[in-house]
Amino acid sequence: MEFNQIETRTDEMKSDEVRCFENDLELISISLEAEVPEALYAGMKDFISGNNKWDQSKLISSAIANFLFQNGSDDRAVTEKYLNDIFNL
């Protein structure tokens, strides 16, 4: 995604949307609701309870970035998230 596309998207945002800053890129957070198999939920819950640096949001975000990167996404933000998660930055 080009920087000017990010600027355009942020100009169109409503004032009540949540904004997060990661590195020098501005990212917009959204809520996501999904049904997952109970076994995956239990595994996620166990992982999070044993790793203080992780929470549900970070885990899901990391999993999505991993999937997109490994399936050919060429978006710079996806690649950056994927690499940061690999090196625990």
C-alpha positions as CSV (number, residue, x, y, z in Angstrom):
1,M,0.0,0.0,0.0
2,E,1.4,3.4,-1.0
3,F,1.8,6.1,1.7
4,N,-0.6,8.4,-0.1
5,Q,-3.3,5.7,0.0
6,I,-2.8,5.5,3.8
7,E,-3.2,9.3,4.0
8,T,-6.4,9.1,1.9
9,R,-7.9,6.4,4.1
10,T,-7.1,8.3,7.3
11,D,-8.7,11.5,5.9
12,E,-11.9,9.6,5.3
13,M,-12.0,8.1,8.9
14,K,-14.7,9.1,11.3
15,S,-13.6,10.8,14.5
16,D,-14.8,7.9,16.7
17,E,-12.7,5.2,15.0
18,V,-9.8,3.8,17.0
19,R,-6.3,4.6,15.8
20,C,-3.1,2.6,16.6
21,F,0.4,3.5,15.7
22,E,3.0,0.9,14.8
23,N,6.4,2.0,13.6
24,D,5.7,5.0,11.3
25,L,2.6,3.6,9.7
26,E,-0.8,4.5,11.0
27,L,-3.0,1.5,11.3
28,I,-6.8,1.4,11.9
29,S,-8.1,-1.2,14.3
30,I,-11.4,-2.9,13.6
31,S,-13.4,-5.4,15.5
32,L,-13.7,-8.9,14.1
33,E,-16.1,-11.7,15.1
34,A,-15.6,-15.2,13.9
35,E,-16.6,-18.7,14.9
36,V,-13.6,-21.1,15.5
37,P,-13.5,-24.7,16.4
38,E,-13.4,-25.4,20.1
39,A,-10.0,-27.0,19.9
40,L,-8.5,-23.9,18.3
41,Y,-10.1,-21.7,21.0
42,A,-8.8,-23.9,23.7
43,G,-5.3,-23.9,22.2
44,M,-5.4,-20.1,21.8
45,K,-6.6,-19.7,25.4
46,D,-3.8,-22.0,26.7
47,F,-1.1,-20.2,24.7
48,I,-2.2,-16.7,25.9
49,S,-2.4,-17.8,29.5
50,G,1.2,-19.1,29.3
51,N,2.6,-16.1,27.4
52,N,2.3,-12.7,29.1
53,K,3.4,-10.8,26.0
54,W,0.4,-12.1,23.9
55,D,-3.3,-11.3,24.0
56,Q,-6.1,-12.5,21.8
57,S,-5.9,-9.5,19.5
58,K,-2.2,-9.9,19.0
59,L,-2.5,-13.6,18.4
60,I,-5.3,-13.2,15.8
61,S,-3.5,-10.4,14.1
62,S,-0.3,-12.4,13.9
63,A,-2.1,-15.4,12.5
64,I,-3.8,-13.4,9.8
65,A,-0.5,-11.7,8.8
66,N,1.2,-15.1,8.7
67,F,-1.5,-16.6,6.5
68,L,-1.5,-13.6,4.1
69,F,2.2,-13.4,3.8
70,Q,2.6,-17.1,3.2
71,N,-0.1,-17.0,0.5
72,G,1.5,-14.3,-1.6
73,S,0.4,-10.9,-0.1
74,D,2.7,-8.2,-1.3
75,D,1.4,-5.5,1.1
76,R,4.2,-3.9,3.0
77,A,2.3,-3.7,6.3
78,V,1.5,-7.4,6.2
79,T,5.1,-8.2,5.5
80,E,6.3,-5.9,8.3
81,K,3.8,-7.4,10.8
82,Y,4.8,-11.0,9.8
83,L,8.6,-10.3,10.2
84,N,8.1,-8.4,13.5
85,D,6.2,-11.3,14.9
86,I,8.9,-13.8,13.8
87,F,11.6,-11.8,15.6
88,N,9.3,-10.8,18.5
89,L,9.7,-7.1,18.0
